[in-house]
């Protein structure tokens, strides 16, 4: 566990082949607990989504990685270069209280691509063991890593590990991985989730 900017400064330029991150959006998502009577999981109150990463974070991220995939890029587009290679997660539901999908900035010179996974299907894929308020499905990270066209053994960085979905996708794809997580609770829960995933693979 370590502050990500402090950790990034330990690495040489272009140390990582890809940084794939889901940083805070600055919208207070950690406090959108929902109504328990409607089946929403109740989360402990935290403040990790109170603000977006600062310019120093992005400077270091771009320095240490050859390419980047950044979820929520629309929330800090003023800190990112122009890019044509966006990814849109279409959640398959319209006229709902929540957004129709999520946007992801990438450094790749590729056409915009759409990942289609309905909100209900994403929730089902995570199951009842959701460990983070903004947890994304592993299938989404599978899509992102395929978009990046990495080679086996490439080194991936995630500066905001959260639920560990990126780590599981990297392991499945045969990539090396480094992740940072400053919150003790999330770190321990993703560690258990990752080890449980590896154990299940060994069973089959």
N, CA, C and O of each residue as an XYZ file, in Angstrom:
816
protein
N       0.847     -1.187      0.000
C       0.000      0.000      0.000
C       0.886      1.242      0.000
O       1.813      1.368      0.800
N       0.569      2.169     -0.936
C       1.419      3.341     -1.061
C       0.705      4.371     -1.920
O      -0.051      4.015     -2.823
N       0.943      5.650     -1.641
C       0.433      6.706     -2.499
C       0.988      6.518     -3.900
O       2.186      6.292     -4.069
N       0.122      6.609     -4.909
C       0.544      6.230     -6.259
C       1.578      7.186     -6.852
O       2.478      6.736     -7.561
N       1.480      8.490     -6.585
C       2.454      9.428     -7.145
C       3.840      9.155     -6.567
O       4.833      9.161     -7.296
N       3.905      8.918     -5.270
C       5.178      8.572     -4.634
C       5.753      7.304     -5.243
O       6.952      7.223     -5.510
N       4.895      6.315     -5.460
C       5.346      5.044     -6.029
C       5.819      5.214     -7.470
O       6.827      4.626     -7.862
N       5.110      6.002     -8.251
C       5.474      6.178     -9.660
C       6.869      6.757     -9.820
O       7.567      6.447    -10.786
N       7.275      7.589     -8.885
C       8.582      8.246     -8.995
C       9.744      7.271     -8.836
O      10.888      7.628     -9.117
N       9.473      6.065     -8.397
C      10.540      5.068     -8.258
C      10.901      4.411     -9.590
O      11.951      3.778     -9.704
N      10.043      4.556    -10.591
C      10.232      3.820    -11.841
C      10.868      4.682    -12.927
O      10.681      5.897    -12.977
N      11.624      4.014    -13.791
C      12.270      4.687    -14.917
C      11.246      5.016    -16.001
O      10.125      4.507    -15.994
N      11.653      5.873    -16.923
C      10.800      6.219    -18.053
C      10.419      4.959    -18.838
O      11.252      4.074    -19.033
N       9.167      4.878    -19.284
C       8.680      3.776    -20.120
C       8.889      2.399    -19.488
O       9.073      1.410    -20.197
N       8.862      2.339    -18.186
C       9.074      1.062    -17.499
C       7.941      0.076    -17.788
O       8.169     -1.128    -17.896
N       6.726      0.594    -17.912
C       5.552     -0.257    -18.132
C       5.112     -0.196    -19.592
O       5.166      0.857    -20.226
N       4.680     -1.330    -20.108
C       4.166     -1.351    -21.477
C       2.795     -0.692    -21.562
O       2.453     -0.083    -22.576
N       2.018     -0.815    -20.499
C       0.674     -0.231    -20.480
C       0.279      0.137    -19.062
O       0.499     -0.636    -18.130
N      -0.303      1.317    -18.900
C      -0.980      1.691    -17.654
C      -2.476      1.648    -17.929
O      -2.964      2.311    -18.845
N      -3.201      0.867    -17.135
C      -4.659      0.811    -17.264
C      -5.234      1.182    -15.907
O      -5.071      0.446    -14.934
N      -5.908      2.331    -15.845
C      -6.279      2.892    -14.547
C      -7.742      3.333    -14.532
O      -8.308      3.722    -15.554
N      -8.323      3.258    -13.357
C      -9.678      3.748    -13.100
C      -9.578      4.656    -11.883
O      -9.883      4.251    -10.761
N      -9.151      5.877    -12.120
C      -8.863      6.814    -11.038
C     -10.161      7.428    -10.497
O     -11.215      7.266    -11.112
N     -10.102      8.124     -9.367
C     -11.287      8.844     -8.889
C     -11.785      9.849     -9.920
O     -10.986     10.518    -10.576
N     -13.112      9.957    -10.064
C     -13.724     10.894    -11.003
C     -14.051     12.231    -10.343
O     -14.389     13.197    -11.027
N     -13.951     12.289     -9.004
C     -14.266     13.513     -8.301
C     -15.747     13.803     -8.192
O     -16.150     14.963     -8.110
N     -16.570     12.751     -8.190
C     -18.028     12.937     -8.148
C     -18.647     12.361     -6.874
O     -19.869     12.290     -6.748
N     -17.802     11.955     -5.936
C     -18.315     11.432     -4.667
C     -19.000     10.091     -4.784
O     -19.964      9.821     -4.068
N     -18.511      9.235     -5.689
C     -19.153      7.934     -5.912
C     -19.122      7.050     -4.678
O     -19.970      6.172     -4.520
N     -18.155      7.273     -3.807
C     -18.030      6.430     -2.621
C     -19.170      6.657     -1.637
O     -19.381      5.851     -0.730
N     -19.900      7.745     -1.813
C     -20.998      8.054     -0.899
C     -22.377      7.814     -1.512
O     -23.394      8.093     -0.877
N     -22.416      7.296     -2.746
C     -23.684      7.000     -3.401
C     -24.105      5.587     -3.016
O     -24.095      4.670     -3.838
N     -24.470      5.434     -1.760
C     -24.715      4.095     -1.220
C     -26.004      3.477     -1.699
O     -26.125      2.252     -1.724
N     -26.983      4.301     -2.086
C     -28.251      3.740     -2.510
C     -29.140      3.390     -1.324
O     -28.793      3.639     -0.170
N     -30.258      2.826     -1.626
C     -31.258      2.487     -0.618
C     -31.213      1.000     -0.328
O     -31.422      0.183     -1.225
N     -30.944      0.645      0.912
C     -30.853     -0.767      1.285
C     -32.163     -1.497      1.023
O     -32.157     -2.691      0.725
N     -33.293     -0.786      1.132
C     -34.591     -1.411      0.920
C     -34.776     -1.852     -0.530
O     -35.596     -2.724     -0.817
N     -34.007     -1.244     -1.452
C     -34.101     -1.595     -2.862
C     -32.998     -2.560     -3.295
O     -32.784     -2.763     -4.490
N     -32.308     -3.146     -2.341
C     -31.292     -4.138     -2.653
C     -29.908     -3.586     -2.902
O     -29.012     -4.333     -3.294
N     -29.703     -2.280     -2.683
C     -28.382     -1.695     -2.868
C     -27.476     -2.071     -1.704
O     -27.896     -2.082     -0.546
N     -26.230     -2.377     -2.033
C     -25.265     -2.647     -0.980
C     -24.886     -1.342     -0.285
O     -24.687     -0.320     -0.941
N     -24.790     -1.377      1.016
C     -24.417     -0.198      1.784
C     -22.903     -0.201      2.032
O     -22.346     -1.182      2.524
N     -22.249      0.915      1.684
C     -20.798      1.016      1.794
C     -20.418      1.928      2.950
O     -21.146      2.856      3.303
N     -19.255      1.637      3.532
C     -18.716      2.538      4.545
C     -18.404      3.885      3.901
O     -17.947      3.936      2.759
N     -18.642      4.948      4.607
C     -18.379      6.283      4.087
C     -16.875      6.528      4.006
O     -16.162      6.399      5.001
N     -16.401      6.883      2.814
C     -14.997      7.190      2.592
C     -14.915      8.457      1.750
O     -15.943      8.990      1.334
N     -13.710      8.941      1.495
C     -13.588     10.177      0.728
C     -12.654     10.049     -0.466
O     -12.117     11.048     -0.943
N     -12.453      8.810     -0.960
C     -11.461      8.613     -2.020
C     -11.886      9.240     -3.354
O     -11.037      9.462     -4.217
N     -13.192      9.531     -3.542
C     -13.641     10.107     -4.810
C     -14.022     11.576     -4.666
O     -14.870     12.079     -5.404
N     -13.408     12.246     -3.735
C     -13.740     13.648     -3.493
C     -13.081     14.588     -4.496
O     -13.518     15.729     -4.644
N     -12.032     14.128     -5.193
C     -11.344     14.977     -6.170
C     -10.643     14.107     -7.205
O     -10.420     12.917     -6.981
N     -10.297     14.706     -8.335
C      -9.592     13.980     -9.391
C      -8.086     14.024     -9.132
O      -7.621     14.854     -8.351
N      -7.316     13.139     -9.777
C      -5.859     13.202     -9.642
C      -5.338     14.539    -10.169
O      -5.936     15.144    -11.059
N      -4.226     14.986     -9.611
C      -3.675     16.272    -10.052
C      -2.764     16.084    -11.274
O      -2.532     14.967    -11.735
N      -2.265     17.200    -11.773
C      -1.445     17.177    -12.989
C      -0.169     16.361    -12.794
O       0.300     15.710    -13.728
N       0.397     16.392    -11.581
C       1.616     15.626    -11.313
C       1.380     14.139    -11.511
O       2.248     13.430    -12.022
N       0.205     13.663    -11.106
C      -0.116     12.244    -11.291
C      -0.051     11.868    -12.770
O       0.577     10.872    -13.132
N      -0.695     12.658    -13.622
C      -0.725     12.325    -15.040
C       0.656     12.464    -15.676
O       1.015     11.691    -16.564
N       1.424     13.444    -15.224
C       2.794     13.593    -15.736
C       3.612     12.346    -15.443
O       4.308     11.834    -16.319
N       3.528     11.858    -14.211
C       4.275     10.656    -13.833
C       3.740      9.414    -14.537
O       4.512      8.557    -14.967
N       2.413      9.320    -14.652
C       1.813      8.163    -15.320
C       2.297      8.057    -16.766
O       2.665      6.974    -17.221
N       2.296      9.165    -17.476
C       2.730      9.165    -18.869
C       4.234      8.942    -18.981
O       4.708      8.388    -19.973
N       4.973      9.364    -17.984
C       6.430      9.171    -18.022
C       6.804      7.701    -17.907
O       7.684      7.229    -18.627
N       6.151      6.977    -17.018
C       6.581      5.609    -16.725
C       5.928      4.558    -17.627
O       6.314      3.390    -17.578
N       4.950      4.944    -18.449
C       4.251      3.951    -19.274
C       4.278      4.333    -20.752
O       4.216      5.511    -21.104
N       4.369      3.327    -21.599
C       4.425      3.556    -23.043
C       3.063      3.898    -23.617
O       2.960      4.701    -24.544
N       2.020      3.292    -23.073
C       0.647      3.576    -23.483
C      -0.247      3.597    -22.254
O       0.103      3.063    -21.201
N      -1.411      4.225    -22.408
C      -2.305      4.395    -21.269
C      -3.758      4.139    -21.677
O      -4.179      4.489    -22.779
N      -4.506      3.527    -20.772
C      -5.954      3.382    -20.881
C      -6.518      3.940    -19.581
O      -6.241      3.415    -18.503
N      -7.312      5.010    -19.684
C      -7.735      5.758    -18.498
C      -9.250      5.875    -18.467
O      -9.839      6.625    -19.245
N      -9.876      5.130    -17.568
C     -11.329      5.208    -17.425
C     -11.726      6.537    -16.801
O     -11.032      7.069    -15.935
N     -12.868      7.066    -17.263
C     -13.344      8.353    -16.769
C     -12.590      9.526    -17.340
O     -12.592     10.609    -16.755
N     -11.938      9.331    -18.483
C     -11.134     10.395    -19.073
C     -11.907     11.665    -19.359
O     -11.318     12.743    -19.442
N     -13.213     11.557    -19.512
C     -14.034     12.749    -19.767
C     -14.089     13.682    -18.561
O     -14.426     14.858    -18.703
N     -13.756     13.164    -17.368
C     -13.778     13.999    -16.167
C     -12.519     14.846    -16.024
O     -12.502     15.801    -15.248
N     -11.480     14.511    -16.754
C     -10.245     15.300    -16.691
C      -9.615     15.405    -18.072
O      -8.396     15.306    -18.219
N     -10.460     15.607    -19.088
C      -9.977     15.704    -20.469
C      -9.015     16.871    -20.645
O      -8.161     16.840    -21.531
N      -9.144     17.907    -19.807
C      -8.239     19.058    -19.899
C      -6.820     18.701    -19.503
O      -5.893     19.455    -19.797
N      -6.625     17.562    -18.838
C      -5.287     17.126    -18.432
C      -4.719     16.050    -19.359
O      -3.613     15.555    -19.139
N      -5.481     15.690    -20.398
C      -5.080     14.611    -21.293
C      -4.937     15.123    -22.724
O      -5.658     16.038    -23.122
N      -4.019     14.550    -23.503
C      -3.900     14.931    -24.916
C      -5.149     14.513    -25.695
O      -5.890     13.629    -25.264
N      -5.374     15.151    -26.841
C      -6.455     14.722    -27.719
C      -6.200     13.289    -28.172
O      -5.054     12.892    -28.386
N      -7.267     12.522    -28.316
C      -7.124     11.127    -28.726
C      -8.350     10.687    -29.514
O      -9.475     11.085    -29.212
N      -8.116      9.860    -30.527
C      -9.233      9.283    -31.274
C      -9.602      7.907    -30.729
O     -10.663      7.375    -31.056
N      -8.737      7.328    -29.902
C      -8.907      5.938    -29.487
C      -9.694      5.760    -28.210
O      -9.222      5.100    -27.284
N     -10.892      6.337    -28.134
C     -11.712      6.177    -26.940
C     -12.425      4.833    -26.934
O     -12.645      4.224    -27.981
N     -12.783      4.384    -25.736
C     -13.622      3.201    -25.552
C     -14.892      3.644    -24.827
O     -14.839      4.416    -23.870
N     -16.017      3.147    -25.294
C     -17.293      3.448    -24.638
C     -17.908      2.149    -24.131
O     -18.145      1.219    -24.902
N     -18.163      2.097    -22.830
C     -18.866      0.952    -22.255
C     -20.362      1.252    -22.299
O     -20.864      2.075    -21.533
N     -21.059      0.580    -23.198
C     -22.508      0.733    -23.343
C     -23.178     -0.218    -22.352
O     -23.051     -1.437    -22.470
N     -23.885      0.343    -21.380
C     -24.499     -0.466    -20.336
C     -25.913     -0.934    -20.682
O     -26.601     -1.523    -19.849
N     -26.338     -0.666    -21.919
C     -27.541     -1.279    -22.452
C     -28.844     -0.866    -21.818
O     -29.822     -1.612    -21.867
N     -28.875      0.307    -21.224
C     -30.102      0.744    -20.567
C     -30.264      2.237    -20.779
O     -29.344      3.010    -20.511
N     -31.432      2.648    -21.260
C     -31.673      4.051    -21.576
C     -32.735      4.635    -20.651
O     -33.535      3.916    -20.054
N     -32.715      5.966    -20.552
C     -33.698      6.690    -19.738
C     -33.733      6.183    -18.302
O     -34.795      6.036    -17.697
N     -32.538      5.919    -17.773
C     -32.376      5.421    -16.408
C     -31.750      6.534    -15.583
O     -31.193      7.482    -16.137
N     -31.838      6.426    -14.274
C     -31.289      7.479    -13.416
C     -29.771      7.556    -13.499
O     -29.188      8.612    -13.251
N     -29.127      6.445    -13.845
C     -27.679      6.423    -13.992
C     -27.294      6.607    -15.455
O     -28.155      6.570    -16.334
N     -25.999      6.805    -15.721
C     -25.525      7.059    -17.076
C     -25.738      5.852    -17.988
O     -25.763      4.708    -17.532
N     -25.891      6.130    -19.290
C     -26.044      5.061    -20.275
C     -24.766      4.236    -20.421
O     -24.800      3.101    -20.895
N     -23.647      4.817    -20.013
C     -22.376      4.110    -20.148
C     -21.240      4.907    -19.540
O     -21.459      5.906    -18.855
N     -20.018      4.450    -19.800
C     -18.823      5.139    -19.302
C     -17.817      5.310    -20.428
O     -17.744      4.495    -21.347
N     -17.045      6.380    -20.341
C     -16.052      6.703    -21.358
C     -14.639      6.438    -20.851
O     -14.330      6.626    -19.675
N     -13.805      6.003    -21.766
C     -12.416      5.668    -21.437
C     -11.481      6.287    -22.473
O     -11.604      6.019    -23.668
N     -10.556      7.108    -22.013
C      -9.534      7.697    -22.879
C      -8.396      6.701    -23.057
O      -8.011      6.028    -22.100
N      -7.851      6.598    -24.270
C      -6.653      5.785    -24.478
C      -5.648      6.561    -25.322
O      -6.010      7.502    -26.028
N      -4.408      6.164    -25.243
C      -3.342      6.813    -26.012
C      -3.178      6.204    -27.397
O      -2.306      6.623    -28.158
N      -4.004      5.223    -27.731
C      -3.831      4.498    -28.992
C      -4.455      5.248    -30.163
O      -5.533      5.831    -30.045
N      -3.758      5.220    -31.294
C      -4.266      5.837    -32.522
C      -5.146      4.820    -33.241
O      -4.772      4.254    -34.268
N      -6.321      4.611    -32.667
C      -7.277      3.649    -33.201
C      -8.656      4.280    -33.221
O      -8.891      5.307    -32.586
N      -9.557      3.661    -33.951
C     -10.930      4.128    -33.964
C     -11.602      3.832    -32.634
O     -11.256      2.865    -31.955
N     -12.569      4.674    -32.264
C     -13.351      4.454    -31.053
C     -14.029      3.089    -31.119
O     -14.539      2.695    -32.168
N     -14.036      2.376    -30.007
C     -14.662      1.063    -29.940
C     -15.657      1.020    -28.790
O     -15.512      1.731    -27.795
N     -16.681      0.162    -28.947
C     -17.743      0.035    -27.955
C     -17.702     -1.349    -27.328
O     -17.640     -2.363    -28.023
N     -17.737     -1.369    -26.004
C     -17.885     -2.609    -25.250
C     -19.322     -2.658    -24.760
O     -19.771     -1.772    -24.034
N     -20.039     -3.701    -25.162
C     -21.443     -3.823    -24.790
C     -21.612     -4.865    -23.685
O     -21.334     -6.048    -23.878
N     -22.065     -4.408    -22.548
C     -22.380     -5.298    -21.440
C     -23.424     -4.611    -20.578
O     -23.152     -3.593    -19.943
N     -24.607     -5.173    -20.564
C     -25.699     -4.561    -19.825
C     -25.361     -4.449    -18.354
O     -24.634     -5.271    -17.796
N     -25.906     -3.416    -17.740
C     -25.654     -3.173    -16.320
C     -25.996     -4.400    -15.474
O     -25.251     -4.765    -14.564
N     -27.131     -5.030    -15.784
C     -27.557     -6.208    -15.021
C     -26.596     -7.373    -15.213
O     -26.312     -8.111    -14.269
N     -26.097     -7.536    -16.430
C     -25.157     -8.627    -16.706
C     -23.824     -8.371    -16.007
O     -23.201     -9.297    -15.487
N     -23.397     -7.120    -15.997
C     -22.148     -6.772    -15.315
C     -22.271     -7.052    -13.821
O     -21.349     -7.577    -13.198
N     -23.419     -6.696    -13.259
C     -23.654     -6.944    -11.839
C     -23.656     -8.435    -11.544
O     -23.110     -8.878    -10.533
N     -24.282     -9.218    -12.445
C     -24.329    -10.666    -12.249
C     -22.939    -11.286    -12.356
O     -22.625    -12.238    -11.641
N     -22.102    -10.743    -13.256
C     -20.758    -11.300    -13.428
C     -19.906    -11.068    -12.191
O     -19.029    -11.870    -11.868
N     -20.172     -9.958    -11.497
C     -19.454     -9.659    -10.260
C     -20.004    -10.495     -9.113
O     -19.259    -10.922     -8.231
N     -21.328    -10.729     -9.130
C     -21.956    -11.536     -8.099
C     -22.164    -10.755     -6.823
O     -22.141     -9.525     -6.821
N     -22.362    -11.465     -5.757
C     -22.641    -10.829     -4.480
C     -21.379    -10.442     -3.728
O     -21.444     -9.903     -2.623
N     -20.237    -10.720     -4.330
C     -18.978    -10.431     -3.648
C     -18.366     -9.119     -4.105
O     -17.145     -8.967     -4.072
N     -19.186     -8.169     -4.531
C     -18.671     -6.868     -4.928
C     -17.944     -6.236     -3.753
O     -18.490     -6.141     -2.654
N     -16.706     -5.804     -3.991
C     -15.887     -5.317     -2.885
C     -15.556     -3.833     -2.995
O     -14.885     -3.280     -2.124
N     -16.029     -3.180     -4.072
C     -15.720     -1.772     -4.287
C     -16.923     -1.088     -4.920
O     -17.562     -1.673     -5.794
N     -17.253      0.138     -4.505
C     -18.447      0.802     -5.035
C     -18.456      0.987     -6.546
O     -19.518      0.961     -7.168
N     -17.266      1.174     -7.147
C     -17.204      1.392     -8.601
C     -16.531      0.208     -9.310
O     -15.860      0.381    -10.328
N     -16.716     -0.969     -8.767
C     -16.079     -2.171     -9.313
C     -16.530     -2.431    -10.741
O     -17.725     -2.423    -11.037
N     -15.566     -2.662    -11.625
C     -15.853     -2.977    -13.017
C     -15.649     -4.471    -13.265
O     -14.821     -5.096    -12.603
N     -16.396     -5.054    -14.213
C     -16.267     -6.492    -14.476
C     -14.931     -6.840    -15.119
O     -14.350     -6.031    -15.843
N     -14.459     -8.027    -14.853
C     -13.204     -8.492    -15.449
C     -13.310     -8.492    -16.969
O     -12.332     -8.205    -17.660
N     -14.497     -8.814    -17.496
C     -14.694     -8.850    -18.951
C     -14.386     -7.511    -19.611
O     -13.921     -7.469    -20.750
N     -14.642     -6.429    -18.905
C     -14.330     -5.102    -19.441
C     -12.822     -4.928    -19.585
O     -12.346     -4.379    -20.579
N     -12.079     -5.395    -18.596
C     -10.623     -5.304    -18.672
C     -10.067     -6.269    -19.723
O      -9.066     -5.965    -20.372
N     -10.702     -7.417    -19.893
C     -10.314     -8.318    -20.988
C     -10.396     -7.574    -22.319
O      -9.491     -7.650    -23.149
N     -11.498     -6.857    -22.501
C     -11.722     -6.078    -23.731
C     -10.636     -5.025    -23.905
O     -10.093     -4.860    -24.998
N     -10.321     -4.317    -22.831
C      -9.306     -3.261    -22.895
C      -7.930     -3.809    -23.255
O      -7.212     -3.220    -24.062
N      -7.570     -4.934    -22.655
C      -6.255     -5.509    -22.926
C      -6.182     -6.049    -24.352
O      -5.121     -6.006    -24.974
N      -7.284     -6.550    -24.870
C      -7.318     -6.975    -26.266
C      -7.204     -5.766    -27.191
O      -6.546     -5.832    -28.230
N      -7.842     -4.669    -26.812
C      -7.754     -3.423    -27.575
C      -6.304     -2.956    -27.674
O      -5.881     -2.436    -28.707
N      -5.548     -3.145    -26.596
C      -4.164     -2.685    -26.549
C      -3.208     -3.572    -27.351
O      -2.093     -3.156    -27.665
N      -3.644     -4.794    -27.685
C      -2.822     -5.722    -28.480
C      -1.437     -5.926    -27.862
O      -0.412     -5.744    -28.519
N      -1.434     -6.303    -26.603
C      -0.176     -6.556    -25.906
C       0.393     -7.914    -26.265
O      -0.297     -8.761    -26.834
N       1.646     -8.111    -25.931
C       2.300     -9.403    -26.092
C       2.428    -10.068    -24.730
O       2.579     -9.394    -23.711
N       2.366    -11.377    -24.719
C       2.485    -12.112    -23.456
C       3.777    -11.708    -22.752
O       4.834    -11.587    -23.370
N       3.661    -11.504    -21.452
C       4.824    -11.108    -20.673
C       4.990     -9.615    -20.541
O       5.813     -9.158    -19.748
N       4.219     -8.826    -21.308
C       4.282     -7.372    -21.159
C       3.904     -6.977    -19.727
O       3.197     -7.703    -19.028
N       4.391     -5.814    -19.318
C       4.198     -5.346    -17.945
C       3.098     -4.285    -17.890
O       3.163     -3.273    -18.587
N       2.089     -4.530    -17.055
C       0.927     -3.652    -16.913
C       0.963     -2.986    -15.543
O       1.375     -3.587    -14.552
N       0.520     -1.726    -15.511
C       0.436     -0.953    -14.271
C      -1.009     -0.527    -14.021
O      -1.701     -0.082    -14.936
N      -1.459     -0.669    -12.769
C      -2.726     -0.069    -12.339
C      -2.453      0.696    -11.051
O      -2.078      0.107    -10.037
N      -2.642      2.005    -11.097
C      -2.323      2.842     -9.941
C      -3.450      2.910     -8.919
O      -3.243      3.384     -7.802
N      -4.636      2.442     -9.287
C      -5.794      2.455     -8.387
C      -6.456      1.084     -8.464
O      -7.467      0.909     -9.145
N      -5.887      0.134     -7.773
C      -6.233     -1.279     -7.939
C      -7.674     -1.583     -7.556
O      -8.331     -2.389     -8.215
N      -8.172     -0.950     -6.504
C      -9.576     -1.131     -6.131
C      -9.957     -2.577     -5.908
O      -9.423     -3.233     -5.014
N     -10.879     -3.079     -6.716
C     -11.387     -4.438     -6.565
C     -10.461     -5.499     -7.148
O     -10.642     -6.687     -6.885
N      -9.467     -5.082     -7.942
C      -8.524     -6.035     -8.517
C      -8.963     -6.665     -9.818
O      -8.355     -7.646    -10.247
N     -10.006     -6.137    -10.476
C     -10.453     -6.717    -11.752
C      -9.358     -6.646    -12.816
O      -9.194     -7.579    -13.603
N      -8.612     -5.547    -12.840
C      -7.523     -5.414    -13.816
C      -6.451     -6.469    -13.583
O      -5.886     -7.011    -14.534
N      -6.178     -6.753    -12.339
C      -5.152     -7.740    -11.984
C      -5.558     -9.134    -12.449
O      -4.732     -9.887    -12.966
N      -6.823     -9.475    -12.266
C      -7.317    -10.781    -12.704
C      -7.243    -10.897    -14.220
O      -6.825    -11.931    -14.741
N      -7.647     -9.840    -14.937
C      -7.591     -9.865    -16.399
C      -6.151    -10.005    -16.885
O      -5.886    -10.735    -17.840
N      -5.222     -9.308    -16.232
C      -3.814     -9.405    -16.620
C      -3.286    -10.818    -16.392
O      -2.546    -11.351    -17.219
N      -3.664    -11.412    -15.286
C      -3.234    -12.778    -14.981
C      -3.779    -13.752    -16.020
O      -3.055    -14.628    -16.495
N      -5.045    -13.600    -16.371
C      -5.651    -14.459    -17.392
C      -4.936    -14.338    -18.728
O      -4.782    -15.323    -19.451
N      -4.498    -13.116    -19.055
C      -3.872    -12.878    -20.348
C      -2.399    -13.220    -20.416
O      -1.797    -13.137    -21.486
N      -1.804    -13.606    -19.290
C      -0.398    -13.956    -19.283
C       0.531    -12.752    -19.226
O       1.664    -12.806    -19.705
N       0.038    -11.657    -18.633
C       0.846    -10.450    -18.525
C       1.398    -10.290    -17.110
O       0.808    -10.777    -16.146
N       2.517     -9.613    -16.999
C       3.044     -9.235    -15.698
C       2.302     -7.988    -15.218
O       1.779     -7.218    -16.025
N       2.263     -7.797    -13.910
C       1.363     -6.776    -13.380
C       1.923     -6.155    -12.105
O       2.490     -6.841    -11.254
N       1.746     -4.822    -11.994
C       2.059     -4.085    -10.776
C       0.843     -3.212    -10.458
O       0.349     -2.492    -11.325
N       0.369     -3.279     -9.223
C      -0.785     -2.472     -8.836
C      -0.556     -1.769     -7.511
O       0.124     -2.291     -6.628
N      -1.135     -0.568     -7.380
C      -1.065      0.200     -6.138
C      -2.473      0.362     -5.570
O      -3.432      0.573     -6.312
N      -2.580      0.260     -4.263
C      -3.857      0.531     -3.584
C      -3.551      1.077     -2.200
O      -2.867      0.426     -1.410
N      -4.056      2.275     -1.902
C      -3.731      2.938     -0.648
C      -4.691      2.577      0.478
O      -4.366      2.755      1.652
N      -5.875      2.070      0.126
C      -6.881      1.747      1.138
C      -6.682      0.309      1.638
O      -6.740     -0.639      0.855
N      -6.449      0.159      2.935
C      -6.170     -1.157      3.519
C      -7.309     -2.147      3.274
O      -7.066     -3.303      2.928
N      -8.536     -1.698      3.452
C      -9.688     -2.589      3.280
C      -9.779     -3.108      1.854
O      -9.930     -4.311      1.642
N      -9.687     -2.213      0.873
C      -9.777     -2.638     -0.519
C      -8.604     -3.540     -0.894
O      -8.763     -4.522     -1.618
N      -7.412     -3.184     -0.382
C      -6.235     -4.000     -0.699
C      -6.425     -5.439     -0.227
O      -6.182     -6.380     -0.984
N      -6.851     -5.608      0.994
C      -7.011     -6.960      1.542
C      -8.108     -7.739      0.819
O      -7.968     -8.938      0.581
N      -9.189     -7.060      0.474
C     -10.297     -7.746     -0.204
C      -9.930     -8.156     -1.623
O     -10.292     -9.249     -2.059
N      -9.214     -7.295     -2.354
C      -8.813     -7.682     -3.706
C      -7.767     -8.783     -3.673
O      -7.714     -9.622     -4.572
N      -6.923     -8.781     -2.627
C      -5.915     -9.836     -2.491
C      -6.600    -11.187     -2.323
O      -6.196    -12.173     -2.939
N      -7.636    -11.231     -1.490
C      -8.396    -12.465     -1.300
C      -9.104    -12.864     -2.586
O      -9.113    -14.034     -2.968
N      -9.701    -11.868     -3.254
C     -10.399    -12.161     -4.514
C      -9.448    -12.745     -5.553
O      -9.797    -13.699     -6.248
N      -8.255    -12.180     -5.662
C      -7.274    -12.663     -6.638
C      -6.818    -14.076     -6.301
O      -6.740    -14.928     -7.186
N      -6.519    -14.330     -5.048
C      -6.074    -15.667     -4.646
C      -7.183    -16.698     -4.810
O      -6.913    -17.843     -5.170
N      -8.431    -16.303     -4.548
C      -9.561    -17.209     -4.777
C      -9.691    -17.541     -6.255
O      -9.972    -18.683     -6.619
N      -9.484    -16.533     -7.114
C      -9.552    -16.753     -8.561
C      -8.474    -17.741     -9.014
O      -8.753    -18.645     -9.802
N      -7.270    -17.575     -8.528
C      -6.181    -18.494     -8.893
C      -6.485    -19.914     -8.405
O      -6.206    -20.885     -9.107
N      -7.047    -20.031     -7.224
C      -7.395    -21.354     -6.683
C      -8.447    -22.031     -7.533
O      -8.371    -23.238     -7.760
N      -9.434    -21.277     -8.011
C     -10.474    -21.829     -8.863
C      -9.902    -22.328    -10.180
O     -10.318    -23.368    -10.691
N      -8.947    -21.585    -10.726
C      -8.314    -22.017    -11.972
C      -7.585    -23.337    -11.791
O      -7.613    -24.198    -12.670
N      -6.932    -23.490    -10.644
C      -6.206    -24.742    -10.396
C      -7.140    -25.932    -10.273
O      -6.767    -27.059    -10.600
N      -8.368    -25.679     -9.798
C      -9.348    -26.754     -9.653
C      -9.813    -27.291    -10.999
O     -10.183    -28.459    -11.120
N      -9.790    -26.417    -12.021
C     -10.293    -26.807    -13.328
C      -9.185    -26.928    -14.371
O      -9.458    -27.251    -15.527
